[in-house]
Amino acid sequence: MSNKQTKTREELAAIINEWLKSHPECDKVTGVAIAHIVRIADDRHNWHAAFTMADGDAVPAIALHIVGQLSAEFDLA
């Protein structure tokens, strides 16, 4: 069982969106969706994020890094 603090999909998306606002390279991110994934071990995450991008651009690396940091800190409720 994980000891991480839990957040809802909406809370996680809001946190990610706030972080993205401070990174100009993420200005083409138009949406964030949070999805549950099956946890394979207690030290692994139980959610991932998908991004909608304007003009079909690639997701900036910093956006993926932010998700990695947050998934290490929070579980999906």
N, CA, C and O atoms as a Tripos MOL2 file, in Angstrom:
@<TRIPOS>MOLECULE
protein
  308   307    77     0     0
PROTEIN
NO_CHARGES

@<TRIPOS>ATOM
      1 N           0.8400   -1.1830    0.0000 N.3       1 MET1
      2 CA          0.0000    0.0000    0.0000 C.3       1 MET1
      3 C           0.8810    1.2410    0.0000 C.2       1 MET1
      4 O           1.8430    1.3280    0.7630 O.2       1 MET1
      5 N           0.5580    2.1780   -0.8380 N.am      2 SER2
      6 CA          1.3340    3.4080   -0.9550 C.3       2 SER2
      7 C           0.9890    4.3730    0.1770 C.2       2 SER2
      8 O          -0.1490    4.4120    0.6440 O.2       2 SER2
      9 N           1.9660    5.1380    0.6070 N.am      3 ASN3
     10 CA          1.7540    6.1540    1.6470 C.3       3 ASN3
     11 C           1.6680    7.5570    1.0720 C.2       3 ASN3
     12 O           1.7220    8.5360    1.8160 O.2       3 ASN3
     13 N           1.5340    7.6650   -0.2420 N.am      4 LYS4
     14 CA          1.4640    8.9740   -0.8860 C.3       4 LYS4
     15 C           0.1240    9.6430   -0.5950 C.2       4 LYS4
     16 O          -0.8890    8.9770   -0.3830 O.2       4 LYS4
     17 N           0.1440   10.9690   -0.5890 N.am      5 GLN5
     18 CA         -1.0940   11.7400   -0.4900 C.3       5 GLN5
     19 C          -1.8880   11.5200   -1.7730 C.2       5 GLN5
     20 O          -1.3040   11.3930   -2.8500 O.2       5 GLN5
     21 N          -3.2140   11.4740   -1.6650 N.am      6 THR6
     22 CA         -4.0440   11.2510   -2.8490 C.3       6 THR6
     23 C          -4.6880   12.5490   -3.3250 C.2       6 THR6
     24 O          -4.9680   13.4580   -2.5430 O.2       6 THR6
     25 N          -4.9100   12.6010   -4.6250 N.am      7 LYS7
     26 CA         -5.5740   13.7280   -5.2830 C.3       7 LYS7
     27 C          -6.5570   13.1670   -6.3000 C.2       7 LYS7
     28 O          -6.3750   12.0600   -6.8070 O.2       7 LYS7
     29 N          -7.5990   13.9370   -6.5950 N.am      8 THR8
     30 CA         -8.5430   13.5580   -7.6390 C.3       8 THR8
     31 C          -7.9420   13.8880   -9.0030 C.2       8 THR8
     32 O          -6.9280   14.5800   -9.0960 O.2       8 THR8
     33 N          -8.5750   13.3870  -10.0480 N.am      9 ARG9
     34 CA         -8.1330   13.7200  -11.4190 C.3       9 ARG9
     35 C          -8.1110   15.2290  -11.6250 C.2       9 ARG9
     36 O          -7.1670   15.7840  -12.1860 O.2       9 ARG9
     37 N          -9.1710   15.8770  -11.1590 N.am     10 GLU10
     38 CA         -9.2850   17.3210  -11.3390 C.3      10 GLU10
     39 C          -8.1840   18.0680  -10.5910 C.2      10 GLU10
     40 O          -7.6200   19.0310  -11.1090 O.2      10 GLU10
     41 N          -7.8810   17.6200   -9.3720 N.am     11 GLU11
     42 CA         -6.8260   18.2620   -8.5880 C.3      11 GLU11
     43 C          -5.4620   18.0880   -9.2530 C.2      11 GLU11
     44 O          -4.6810   19.0370   -9.3300 O.2      11 GLU11
     45 N          -5.1760   16.8810   -9.7310 N.am     12 LEU12
     46 CA         -3.9030   16.6440  -10.3960 C.3      12 LEU12
     47 C          -3.7790   17.4790  -11.6670 C.2      12 LEU12
     48 O          -2.7280   18.0680  -11.9210 O.2      12 LEU12
     49 N          -4.8460   17.5350  -12.4680 N.am     13 ALA13
     50 CA         -4.8150   18.3380  -13.6900 C.3      13 ALA13
     51 C          -4.5970   19.8160  -13.3630 C.2      13 ALA13
     52 O          -3.8520   20.5000  -14.0640 O.2      13 ALA13
     53 N          -5.2380   20.3130  -12.3100 N.am     14 ALA14
     54 CA         -5.0730   21.7150  -11.9200 C.3      14 ALA14
     55 C          -3.6420   22.0010  -11.4730 C.2      14 ALA14
     56 O          -3.0840   23.0450  -11.8110 O.2      14 ALA14
     57 N          -3.0490   21.0830  -10.7200 N.am     15 ILE15
     58 CA         -1.6610   21.2570  -10.2780 C.3      15 ILE15
     59 C          -0.7270   21.2740  -11.4860 C.2      15 ILE15
     60 O           0.1680   22.1140  -11.5730 O.2      15 ILE15
     61 N          -0.9370   20.3500  -12.4110 N.am     16 ILE16
     62 CA         -0.1000   20.2940  -13.6110 C.3      16 ILE16
     63 C          -0.2510   21.5750  -14.4160 C.2      16 ILE16
     64 O           0.7420   22.1470  -14.8670 O.2      16 ILE16
     65 N          -1.4850   22.0280  -14.6000 N.am     17 ASN17
     66 CA         -1.7130   23.2590  -15.3630 C.3      17 ASN17
     67 C          -1.0250   24.4600  -14.7230 C.2      17 ASN17
     68 O          -0.4900   25.3100  -15.4340 O.2      17 ASN17
     69 N          -1.0280   24.5430  -13.4090 N.am     18 GLU18
     70 CA         -0.3430   25.6510  -12.7220 C.3      18 GLU18
     71 C           1.1550   25.6040  -12.9850 C.2      18 GLU18
     72 O           1.7720   26.6350  -13.2520 O.2      18 GLU18
     73 N           1.7400   24.4200  -12.9130 N.am     19 TRP19
     74 CA          3.1740   24.2770  -13.1860 C.3      19 TRP19
     75 C           3.4780   24.6560  -14.6330 C.2      19 TRP19
     76 O           4.4750   25.3260  -14.9030 O.2      19 TRP19
     77 N           2.6230   24.2320  -15.5610 N.am     20 LEU20
     78 CA          2.8710   24.5020  -16.9780 C.3      20 LEU20
     79 C           2.8510   25.9940  -17.2810 C.2      20 LEU20
     80 O           3.5730   26.4550  -18.1650 O.2      20 LEU20
     81 N           2.0450   26.7410  -16.5690 N.am     21 LYS21
     82 CA          1.9640   28.1930  -16.7920 C.3      21 LYS21
     83 C           3.3000   28.8870  -16.5470 C.2      21 LYS21
     84 O           3.5680   29.9390  -17.1280 O.2      21 LYS21
     85 N           4.1310   28.3130  -15.7000 N.am     22 SER22
     86 CA          5.4180   28.9400  -15.3890 C.3      22 SER22
     87 C           6.5140   28.5440  -16.3790 C.2      22 SER22
     88 O           7.6690   28.9360  -16.2150 O.2      22 SER22
     89 N           6.1610   27.7770  -17.3940 N.am     23 HIS23
     90 CA          7.1270   27.3400  -18.4060 C.3      23 HIS23
     91 C           6.6430   27.7670  -19.7880 C.2      23 HIS23
     92 O           5.7260   27.1530  -20.3330 O.2      23 HIS23
     93 N           7.2480   28.8150  -20.3670 N.am     24 PRO24
     94 CA          6.7880   29.3220  -21.6650 C.3      24 PRO24
     95 C           6.8030   28.2730  -22.7810 C.2      24 PRO24
     96 O           6.0140   28.3570  -23.7220 O.2      24 PRO24
     97 N           7.6900   27.2930  -22.6770 N.am     25 GLU25
     98 CA          7.7500   26.2600  -23.7130 C.3      25 GLU25
     99 C           6.5140   25.3570  -23.7080 C.2      25 GLU25
    100 O           6.3210   24.5530  -24.6210 O.2      25 GLU25
    101 N           5.6830   25.4960  -22.6760 N.am     26 CYS26
    102 CA          4.4610   24.6930  -22.5680 C.3      26 CYS26
    103 C           3.2130   25.4800  -22.9830 C.2      26 CYS26
    104 O           2.0920   25.0540  -22.7050 O.2      26 CYS26
    105 N           3.3980   26.6040  -23.6340 N.am     27 ASP27
    106 CA          2.2530   27.4500  -23.9620 C.3      27 ASP27
    107 C           1.2990   26.8340  -24.9860 C.2      27 ASP27
    108 O           0.1750   27.3100  -25.1430 O.2      27 ASP27
    109 N           1.7270   25.7910  -25.6770 N.am     28 LYS28
    110 CA          0.8510   25.1400  -26.6560 C.3      28 LYS28
    111 C           0.1120   23.9320  -26.0860 C.2      28 LYS28
    112 O          -0.6050   23.2420  -26.8100 O.2      28 LYS28
    113 N           0.2850   23.6780  -24.7890 N.am     29 VAL29
    114 CA         -0.4950   22.6270  -24.1390 C.3      29 VAL29
    115 C          -1.8950   23.1930  -23.9230 C.2      29 VAL29
    116 O          -2.0630   24.2010  -23.2370 O.2      29 VAL29
    117 N          -2.8880   22.5500  -24.5030 N.am     30 THR30
    118 CA         -4.2570   23.0590  -24.3950 C.3      30 THR30
    119 C          -5.1220   22.2470  -23.4470 C.2      30 THR30
    120 O          -6.2250   22.6700  -23.1020 O.2      30 THR30
    121 N          -4.6400   21.0880  -23.0200 N.am     31 GLY31
    122 CA         -5.4210   20.2700  -22.1050 C.3      31 GLY31
    123 C          -4.5900   19.1750  -21.4700 C.2      31 GLY31
    124 O          -3.5840   18.7300  -22.0220 O.2      31 GLY31
    125 N          -5.0340   18.7530  -20.2990 N.am     32 VAL32
    126 CA         -4.3910   17.6620  -19.5650 C.3      32 VAL32
    127 C          -5.4820   16.7010  -19.1140 C.2      32 VAL32
    128 O          -6.4830   17.1160  -18.5310 O.2      32 VAL32
    129 N          -5.2860   15.4290  -19.3840 N.am     33 ALA33
    130 CA         -6.2150   14.3920  -18.9260 C.3      33 ALA33
    131 C          -5.4450   13.4210  -18.0390 C.2      33 ALA33
    132 O          -4.3290   13.0170  -18.3640 O.2      33 ALA33
    133 N          -6.0490   13.0570  -16.9260 N.am     34 ILE34
    134 CA         -5.4380   12.1300  -15.9670 C.3      34 ILE34
    135 C          -6.1680   10.7980  -16.0550 C.2      34 ILE34
    136 O          -7.3980   10.7550  -16.0380 O.2      34 ILE34
    137 N          -5.4150    9.7230  -16.1480 N.am     35 ALA35
    138 CA         -6.0110    8.3870  -16.2310 C.3      35 ALA35
    139 C          -5.3680    7.4630  -15.2030 C.2      35 ALA35
    140 O          -4.1700    7.5460  -14.9330 O.2      35 ALA35
    141 N          -6.1770    6.5950  -14.6450 N.am     36 HIS36
    142 CA         -5.7130    5.5940  -13.6890 C.3      36 HIS36
    143 C          -4.9700    4.4900  -14.4370 C.2      36 HIS36
    144 O          -5.3760    4.0930  -15.5290 O.2      36 HIS36
    145 N          -3.8870    4.0000  -13.8490 N.am     37 ILE37
    146 CA         -3.2100    2.8150  -14.3610 C.3      37 ILE37
    147 C          -3.0310    1.8370  -13.2040 C.2      37 ILE37
    148 O          -3.0160    2.2370  -12.0400 O.2      37 ILE37
    149 N          -2.8980    0.5810  -13.5220 N.am     38 VAL38
    150 CA         -2.7260   -0.4460  -12.4970 C.3      38 VAL38
    151 C          -1.3310   -0.3200  -11.9100 C.2      38 VAL38
    152 O          -0.3410   -0.2990  -12.6410 O.2      38 VAL38
    153 N          -1.2580   -0.2370  -10.5930 N.am     39 ARG39
    154 CA          0.0340   -0.1400   -9.9080 C.3      39 ARG39
    155 C           0.6950   -1.5140   -9.9190 C.2      39 ARG39
    156 O           0.0860   -2.5080   -9.5240 O.2      39 ARG39
    157 N           1.9440   -1.5630  -10.3730 N.am     40 ILE40
    158 CA          2.6440   -2.8440  -10.4330 C.3      40 ILE40
    159 C           3.5100   -3.0950   -9.1970 C.2      40 ILE40
    160 O           3.9580   -4.2180   -8.9610 O.2      40 ILE40
    161 N           3.7400   -2.0440   -8.4140 N.am     41 ALA41
    162 CA          4.4820   -2.1670   -7.1560 C.3      41 ALA41
    163 C           4.1710   -0.9400   -6.3100 C.2      41 ALA41
    164 O           3.7840    0.1010   -6.8410 O.2      41 ALA41
    165 N           4.3390   -1.0570   -4.9980 N.am     42 ASP42
    166 CA          4.0040    0.0430   -4.1000 C.3      42 ASP42
    167 C           4.7710    1.3260   -4.4020 C.2      42 ASP42
    168 O           4.2660    2.4220   -4.1600 O.2      42 ASP42
    169 N           5.9830    1.1970   -4.9250 N.am     43 ASP43
    170 CA          6.7850    2.3910   -5.1860 C.3      43 ASP43
    171 C           6.5490    2.9700   -6.5810 C.2      43 ASP43
    172 O           7.2360    3.9090   -6.9840 O.2      43 ASP43
    173 N           5.5880    2.4210   -7.3170 N.am     44 ARG44
    174 CA          5.2730    2.9080   -8.6600 C.3      44 ARG44
    175 C           4.0150    3.7660   -8.6290 C.2      44 ARG44
    176 O           3.2390    3.7040   -7.6760 O.2      44 ARG44
    177 N           3.8160    4.5620   -9.6700 N.am     45 HIS45
    178 CA          2.6520    5.4510   -9.7210 C.3      45 HIS45
    179 C           1.4000    4.6860  -10.1640 C.2      45 HIS45
    180 O           1.4830    3.6010  -10.7390 O.2      45 HIS45
    181 N           0.2290    5.2930   -9.8760 N.am     46 ASN46
    182 CA         -1.0390    4.6600  -10.2680 C.3      46 ASN46
    183 C          -1.8460    5.5440  -11.2210 C.2      46 ASN46
    184 O          -3.0470    5.3430  -11.3990 O.2      46 ASN46
    185 N          -1.1720    6.5280  -11.8340 N.am     47 TRP47
    186 CA         -1.8430    7.3930  -12.8060 C.3      47 TRP47
    187 C          -0.8210    7.9040  -13.8180 C.2      47 TRP47
    188 O           0.3880    7.8700  -13.5900 O.2      47 TRP47
    189 N          -1.3540    8.3790  -14.9420 N.am     48 HIS48
    190 CA         -0.5050    9.0620  -15.9120 C.3      48 HIS48
    191 C          -1.2980   10.2020  -16.5240 C.2      48 HIS48
    192 O          -2.5220   10.2620  -16.4050 O.2      48 HIS48
    193 N          -0.5940   11.0880  -17.1710 N.am     49 ALA49
    194 CA         -1.2210   12.2580  -17.7790 C.3      49 ALA49
    195 C          -1.0450   12.2020  -19.2930 C.2      49 ALA49
    196 O          -0.0110   11.7690  -19.8010 O.2      49 ALA49
    197 N          -2.0690   12.6450  -19.9920 N.am     50 ALA50
    198 CA         -2.0010   12.8070  -21.4480 C.3      50 ALA50
    199 C          -2.2570   14.2800  -21.7500 C.2      50 ALA50
    200 O          -3.0740   14.9290  -21.0970 O.2      50 ALA50
    201 N          -1.5580   14.7850  -22.7320 N.am     51 PHE51
    202 CA         -1.6520   16.2060  -23.0640 C.3      51 PHE51
    203 C          -2.2670   16.3980  -24.4360 C.2      51 PHE51
    204 O          -2.0000   15.6290  -25.3600 O.2      51 PHE51
    205 N          -3.0930   17.4280  -24.5650 N.am     52 THR52
    206 CA         -3.5990   17.8730  -25.8530 C.3      52 THR52
    207 C          -2.7590   19.0750  -26.2450 C.2      52 THR52
    208 O          -2.5730   20.0030  -25.4580 O.2      52 THR52
    209 N          -2.2500   19.0460  -27.4760 N.am     53 MET53
    210 CA         -1.3510   20.0990  -27.9390 C.3      53 MET53
    211 C          -1.9710   20.8670  -29.1030 C.2      53 MET53
    212 O          -2.6480   20.2910  -29.9550 O.2      53 MET53
    213 N          -1.7290   22.1730  -29.1240 N.am     54 ALA54
    214 CA         -2.1530   22.9950  -30.2610 C.3      54 ALA54
    215 C          -1.2850   22.6430  -31.4650 C.2      54 ALA54
    216 O          -0.0940   22.3700  -31.3140 O.2      54 ALA54
    217 N          -1.8600   22.6490  -32.6240 N.am     55 ASP55
    218 CA         -1.1300   22.4500  -33.8840 C.3      55 ASP55
    219 C          -0.4000   21.1140  -33.9710 C.2      55 ASP55
    220 O           0.5090   20.9730  -34.7900 O.2      55 ASP55
    221 N          -0.7680   20.1340  -33.1540 N.am     56 GLY56
    222 CA         -0.1340   18.8250  -33.2210 C.3      56 GLY56
    223 C           1.3290   18.8110  -32.8040 C.2      56 GLY56
    224 O           2.0680   17.8910  -33.1560 O.2      56 GLY56
    225 N           1.7520   19.8280  -32.0560 N.am     57 ASP57
    226 CA          3.1370   19.8870  -31.5870 C.3      57 ASP57
    227 C           3.4310   18.7460  -30.6230 C.2      57 ASP57
    228 O           2.5210   18.1550  -30.0420 O.2      57 ASP57
    229 N           4.7030   18.4510  -30.4640 N.am     58 ALA58
    230 CA          5.1330   17.4390  -29.5010 C.3      58 ALA58
    231 C           5.0160   18.0030  -28.0840 C.2      58 ALA58
    232 O           5.1560   19.2070  -27.8710 O.2      58 ALA58
    233 N           4.7630   17.1360  -27.1400 N.am     59 VAL59
    234 CA          4.6880   17.5430  -25.7280 C.3      59 VAL59
    235 C           6.0960   17.9350  -25.2730 C.2      59 VAL59
    236 O           7.0400   17.1680  -25.4640 O.2      59 VAL59
    237 N           6.2470   19.1220  -24.6720 N.am     60 PRO60
    238 CA          7.5680   19.5300  -24.1930 C.3      60 PRO60
    239 C           8.0850   18.5900  -23.1040 C.2      60 PRO60
    240 O           7.3140   18.0920  -22.2840 O.2      60 PRO60
    241 N           9.3780   18.3570  -23.1070 N.am     61 ALA61
    242 CA          9.9910   17.4590  -22.1340 C.3      61 ALA61
    243 C           9.7170   17.9040  -20.7030 C.2      61 ALA61
    244 O           9.5360   17.0640  -19.8220 O.2      61 ALA61
    245 N           9.6820   19.2100  -20.4580 N.am     62 ILE62
    246 CA          9.4510   19.6960  -19.0910 C.3      62 ILE62
    247 C           8.0720   19.2790  -18.6020 C.2      62 ILE62
    248 O           7.9000   19.0320  -17.4080 O.2      62 ILE62
    249 N           7.0870   19.1950  -19.4880 N.am     63 ALA63
    250 CA          5.7460   18.7600  -19.0860 C.3      63 ALA63
    251 C           5.7860   17.3090  -18.5990 C.2      63 ALA63
    252 O           5.1380   16.9640  -17.6110 O.2      63 ALA63
    253 N           6.5370   16.4760  -19.2860 N.am     64 LEU64
    254 CA          6.6690   15.0770  -18.8780 C.3      64 LEU64
    255 C           7.4520   14.9640  -17.5740 C.2      64 LEU64
    256 O           7.1520   14.1130  -16.7360 O.2      64 LEU64
    257 N           8.4420   15.8120  -17.4060 N.am     65 HIS65
    258 CA          9.2180   15.8350  -16.1670 C.3      65 HIS65
    259 C           8.3410   16.2340  -14.9830 C.2      65 HIS65
    260 O           8.4310   15.6370  -13.9100 O.2      65 HIS65
    261 N           7.4960   17.2400  -15.1780 N.am     66 ILE66
    262 CA          6.5780   17.6970  -14.1290 C.3      66 ILE66
    263 C           5.6580   16.5430  -13.7100 C.2      66 ILE66
    264 O           5.4440   16.3240  -12.5180 O.2      66 ILE66
    265 N           5.1190   15.8110  -14.6760 N.am     67 VAL67
    266 CA          4.2510   14.6770  -14.3750 C.3      67 VAL67
    267 C           5.0120   13.6120  -13.5950 C.2      67 VAL67
    268 O           4.4730   13.0190  -12.6610 O.2      67 VAL67
    269 N           6.2580   13.3700  -13.9730 N.am     68 GLY68
    270 CA          7.0700   12.4040  -13.2460 C.3      68 GLY68
    271 C           7.2660   12.7900  -11.7950 C.2      68 GLY68
    272 O           7.1700   11.9460  -10.9030 O.2      68 GLY68
    273 N           7.5410   14.0710  -11.5540 N.am     69 GLN69
    274 CA          7.7100   14.5550  -10.1830 C.3      69 GLN69
    275 C           6.4180   14.4090   -9.3870 C.2      69 GLN69
    276 O           6.4310   13.9400   -8.2490 O.2      69 GLN69
    277 N           5.3080   14.8110   -9.9890 N.am     70 LEU70
    278 CA          4.0290   14.7660   -9.2790 C.3      70 LEU70
    279 C           3.5480   13.3390   -9.0430 C.2      70 LEU70
    280 O           2.9380   13.0550   -8.0120 O.2      70 LEU70
    281 N           3.8150   12.4410   -9.9850 N.am     71 SER71
    282 CA          3.3760   11.0530   -9.7890 C.3      71 SER71
    283 C           4.1970   10.3660   -8.7060 C.2      71 SER71
    284 O           3.7450    9.3870   -8.1120 O.2      71 SER71
    285 N           5.3900   10.8660   -8.4470 N.am     72 ALA72
    286 CA          6.1960   10.3360   -7.3380 C.3      72 ALA72
    287 C           5.6830   10.8510   -5.9950 C.2      72 ALA72
    288 O           5.9230   10.2400   -4.9540 O.2      72 ALA72
    289 N           4.9770   11.9800   -6.0300 N.am     73 GLU73
    290 CA          4.4930   12.6110   -4.7950 C.3      73 GLU73
    291 C           3.0340   12.2780   -4.4690 C.2      73 GLU73
    292 O           2.6690   12.1600   -3.2990 O.2      73 GLU73
    293 N           2.1980   12.1260   -5.5110 N.am     74 PHE74
    294 CA          0.7560   11.9430   -5.3090 C.3      74 PHE74
    295 C           0.2430   10.6940   -6.0000 C.2      74 PHE74
    296 O           0.7310   10.3130   -7.0640 O.2      74 PHE74
    297 N          -0.7500   10.0580   -5.3830 N.am     75 ASP75
    298 CA         -1.5150    8.9850   -5.9870 C.3      75 ASP75
    299 C          -2.8670    9.5210   -6.4420 C.2      75 ASP75
    300 O          -3.3580   10.5220   -5.9200 O.2      75 ASP75
    301 N          -3.4620    8.8440   -7.4190 N.am     76 LEU76
    302 CA         -4.8180    9.1670   -7.8300 C.3      76 LEU76
    303 C          -5.7790    8.5460   -6.8350 C.2      76 LEU76
    304 O          -5.6750    7.3610   -6.5190 O.2      76 LEU76
    305 N          -6.7120    9.3440   -6.3430 N.am     77 ALA77
    306 CA         -7.6880    8.8660   -5.3550 C.3      77 ALA77
    307 C          -8.6820    7.9240   -5.9940 C.2      77 ALA77
    308 O          -9.5790    7.4210   -5.3180 O.2      77 ALA77
@<TRIPOS>BOND
     1     1     2 1
     2     2     3 1
     3     3     4 2
     4     3     5 am
     5     5     6 1
     6     6     7 1
     7     7     8 2
     8     7     9 am
     9     9    10 1
    10    10    11 1
    11    11    12 2
    12    11    13 am
    13    13    14 1
    14    14    15 1
    15    15    16 2
    16    15    17 am
    17    17    18 1
    18    18    19 1
    19    19    20 2
    20    19    21 am
    21    21    22 1
    22    22    23 1
    23    23    24 2
    24    23    25 am
    25    25    26 1
    26    26    27 1
    27    27    28 2
    28    27    29 am
    29    29    30 1
    30    30    31 1
    31    31    32 2
    32    31    33 am
    33    33    34 1
    34    34    35 1
    35    35    36 2
    36    35    37 am
    37    37    38 1
    38    38    39 1
    39    39    40 2
    40    39    41 am
    41    41    42 1
    42    42    43 1
    43    43    44 2
    44    43    45 am
    45    45    46 1
    46    46    47 1
    47    47    48 2
    48    47    49 am
    49    49    50 1
    50    50    51 1
    51    51    52 2
    52    51    53 am
    53    53    54 1
    54    54    55 1
    55    55    56 2
    56    55    57 am
    57    57    58 1
    58    58    59 1
    59    59    60 2
    60    59    61 am
    61    61    62 1
    62    62    63 1
    63    63    64 2
    64    63    65 am
    65    65    66 1
    66    66    67 1
    67    67    68 2
    68    67    69 am
    69    69    70 1
    70    70    71 1
    71    71    72 2
    72    71    73 am
    73    73    74 1
    74    74    75 1
    75    75    76 2
    76    75    77 am
    77    77    78 1
    78    78    79 1
    79    79    80 2
    80    79    81 am
    81    81    82 1
    82    82    83 1
    83    83    84 2
    84    83    85 am
    85    85    86 1
    86    86    87 1
    87    87    88 2
    88    87    89 am
    89    89    90 1
    90    90    91 1
    91    91    92 2
    92    91    93 am
    93    93    94 1
    94    94    95 1
    95    95    96 2
    96    95    97 am
    97    97    98 1
    98    98    99 1
    99    99   100 2
   100    99   101 am
   101   101   102 1
   102   102   103 1
   103   103   104 2
   104   103   105 am
   105   105   106 1
   106   106   107 1
   107   107   108 2
   108   107   109 am
   109   109   110 1
   110   110   111 1
   111   111   112 2
   112   111   113 am
   113   113   114 1
   114   114   115 1
   115   115   116 2
   116   115   117 am
   117   117   118 1
   118   118   119 1
   119   119   120 2
   120   119   121 am
   121   121   122 1
   122   122   123 1
   123   123   124 2
   124   123   125 am
   125   125   126 1
   126   126   127 1
   127   127   128 2
   128   127   129 am
   129   129   130 1
   130   130   131 1
   131   131   132 2
   132   131   133 am
   133   133   134 1
   134   134   135 1
   135   135   136 2
   136   135   137 am
   137   137   138 1
   138   138   139 1
   139   139   140 2
   140   139   141 am
   141   141   142 1
   142   142   143 1
   143   143   144 2
   144   143   145 am
   145   145   146 1
   146   146   147 1
   147   147   148 2
   148   147   149 am
   149   149   150 1
   150   150   151 1
   151   151   152 2
   152   151   153 am
   153   153   154 1
   154   154   155 1
   155   155   156 2
   156   155   157 am
   157   157   158 1
   158   158   159 1
   159   159   160 2
   160   159   161 am
   161   161   162 1
   162   162   163 1
   163   163   164 2
   164   163   165 am
   165   165   166 1
   166   166   167 1
   167   167   168 2
   168   167   169 am
   169   169   170 1
   170   170   171 1
   171   171   172 2
   172   171   173 am
   173   173   174 1
   174   174   175 1
   175   175   176 2
   176   175   177 am
   177   177   178 1
   178   178   179 1
   179   179   180 2
   180   179   181 am
   181   181   182 1
   182   182   183 1
   183   183   184 2
   184   183   185 am
   185   185   186 1
   186   186   187 1
   187   187   188 2
   188   187   189 am
   189   189   190 1
   190   190   191 1
   191   191   192 2
   192   191   193 am
   193   193   194 1
   194   194   195 1
   195   195   196 2
   196   195   197 am
   197   197   198 1
   198   198   199 1
   199   199   200 2
   200   199   201 am
   201   201   202 1
   202   202   203 1
   203   203   204 2
   204   203   205 am
   205   205   206 1
   206   206   207 1
   207   207   208 2
   208   207   209 am
   209   209   210 1
   210   210   211 1
   211   211   212 2
   212   211   213 am
   213   213   214 1
   214   214   215 1
   215   215   216 2
   216   215   217 am
   217   217   218 1
   218   218   219 1
   219   219   220 2
   220   219   221 am
   221   221   222 1
   222   222   223 1
   223   223   224 2
   224   223   225 am
   225   225   226 1
   226   226   227 1
   227   227   228 2
   228   227   229 am
   229   229   230 1
   230   230   231 1
   231   231   232 2
   232   231   233 am
   233   233   234 1
   234   234   235 1
   235   235   236 2
   236   235   237 am
   237   237   238 1
   238   238   239 1
   239   239   240 2
   240   239   241 am
   241   241   242 1
   242   242   243 1
   243   243   244 2
   244   243   245 am
   245   245   246 1
   246   246   247 1
   247   247   248 2
   248   247   249 am
   249   249   250 1
   250   250   251 1
   251   251   252 2
   252   251   253 am
   253   253   254 1
   254   254   255 1
   255   255   256 2
   256   255   257 am
   257   257   258 1
   258   258   259 1
   259   259   260 2
   260   259   261 am
   261   261   262 1
   262   262   263 1
   263   263   264 2
   264   263   265 am
   265   265   266 1
   266   266   267 1
   267   267   268 2
   268   267   269 am
   269   269   270 1
   270   270   271 1
   271   271   272 2
   272   271   273 am
   273   273   274 1
   274   274   275 1
   275   275   276 2
   276   275   277 am
   277   277   278 1
   278   278   279 1
   279   279   280 2
   280   279   281 am
   281   281   282 1
   282   282   283 1
   283   283   284 2
   284   283   285 am
   285   285   286 1
   286   286   287 1
   287   287   288 2
   288   287   289 am
   289   289   290 1
   290   290   291 1
   291   291   292 2
   292   291   293 am
   293   293   294 1
   294   294   295 1
   295   295   296 2
   296   295   297 am
   297   297   298 1
   298   298   299 1
   299   299   300 2
   300   299   301 am
   301   301   302 1
   302   302   303 1
   303   303   304 2
   304   303   305 am
   305   305   306 1
   306   306   307 1
   307   307   308 2
@<TRIPOS>SUBSTRUCTURE
     1 MET1         2 RESIDUE 1 A MET
     2 SER2         6 RESIDUE 1 A SER
     3 ASN3        10 RESIDUE 1 A ASN
     4 LYS4        14 RESIDUE 1 A LYS
     5 GLN5        18 RESIDUE 1 A GLN
     6 THR6        22 RESIDUE 1 A THR
     7 LYS7        26 RESIDUE 1 A LYS
     8 THR8        30 RESIDUE 1 A THR
     9 ARG9        34 RESIDUE 1 A ARG
    10 GLU10       38 RESIDUE 1 A GLU
    11 GLU11       42 RESIDUE 1 A GLU
    12 LEU12       46 RESIDUE 1 A LEU
    13 ALA13       50 RESIDUE 1 A ALA
    14 ALA14       54 RESIDUE 1 A ALA
    15 ILE15       58 RESIDUE 1 A ILE
    16 ILE16       62 RESIDUE 1 A ILE
    17 ASN17       66 RESIDUE 1 A ASN
    18 GLU18       70 RESIDUE 1 A GLU
    19 TRP19       74 RESIDUE 1 A TRP
    20 LEU20       78 RESIDUE 1 A LEU
    21 LYS21       82 RESIDUE 1 A LYS
    22 SER22       86 RESIDUE 1 A SER
    23 HIS23       90 RESIDUE 1 A HIS
    24 PRO24       94 RESIDUE 1 A PRO
    25 GLU25       98 RESIDUE 1 A GLU
    26 CYS26      102 RESIDUE 1 A CYS
    27 ASP27      106 RESIDUE 1 A ASP
    28 LYS28      110 RESIDUE 1 A LYS
    29 VAL29      114 RESIDUE 1 A VAL
    30 THR30      118 RESIDUE 1 A THR
    31 GLY31      122 RESIDUE 1 A GLY
    32 VAL32      126 RESIDUE 1 A VAL
    33 ALA33      130 RESIDUE 1 A ALA
    34 ILE34      134 RESIDUE 1 A ILE
    35 ALA35      138 RESIDUE 1 A ALA
    36 HIS36      142 RESIDUE 1 A HIS
    37 ILE37      146 RESIDUE 1 A ILE
    38 VAL38      150 RESIDUE 1 A VAL
    39 ARG39      154 RESIDUE 1 A ARG
    40 ILE40      158 RESIDUE 1 A ILE
    41 ALA41      162 RESIDUE 1 A ALA
    42 ASP42      166 RESIDUE 1 A ASP
    43 ASP43      170 RESIDUE 1 A ASP
    44 ARG44      174 RESIDUE 1 A ARG
    45 HIS45      178 RESIDUE 1 A HIS
    46 ASN46      182 RESIDUE 1 A ASN
    47 TRP47      186 RESIDUE 1 A TRP
    48 HIS48      190 RESIDUE 1 A HIS
    49 ALA49      194 RESIDUE 1 A ALA
    50 ALA50      198 RESIDUE 1 A ALA
    51 PHE51      202 RESIDUE 1 A PHE
    52 THR52      206 RESIDUE 1 A THR
    53 MET53      210 RESIDUE 1 A MET
    54 ALA54      214 RESIDUE 1 A ALA
    55 ASP55      218 RESIDUE 1 A ASP
    56 GLY56      222 RESIDUE 1 A GLY
    57 ASP57      226 RESIDUE 1 A ASP
    58 ALA58      230 RESIDUE 1 A ALA
    59 VAL59      234 RESIDUE 1 A VAL
    60 PRO60      238 RESIDUE 1 A PRO
    61 ALA61      242 RESIDUE 1 A ALA
    62 ILE62      246 RESIDUE 1 A ILE
    63 ALA63      250 RESIDUE 1 A ALA
    64 LEU64      254 RESIDUE 1 A LEU
    65 HIS65      258 RESIDUE 1 A HIS
    66 ILE66      262 RESIDUE 1 A ILE
    67 VAL67      266 RESIDUE 1 A VAL
    68 GLY68      270 RESIDUE 1 A GLY
    69 GLN69      274 RESIDUE 1 A GLN
    70 LEU70      278 RESIDUE 1 A LEU
    71 SER71      282 RESIDUE 1 A SER
    72 ALA72      286 RESIDUE 1 A ALA
    73 GLU73      290 RESIDUE 1 A GLU
    74 PHE74      294 RESIDUE 1 A PHE
    75 ASP75      298 RESIDUE 1 A ASP
    76 LEU76      302 RESIDUE 1 A LEU
    77 ALA77      306 RESIDUE 1 A ALA
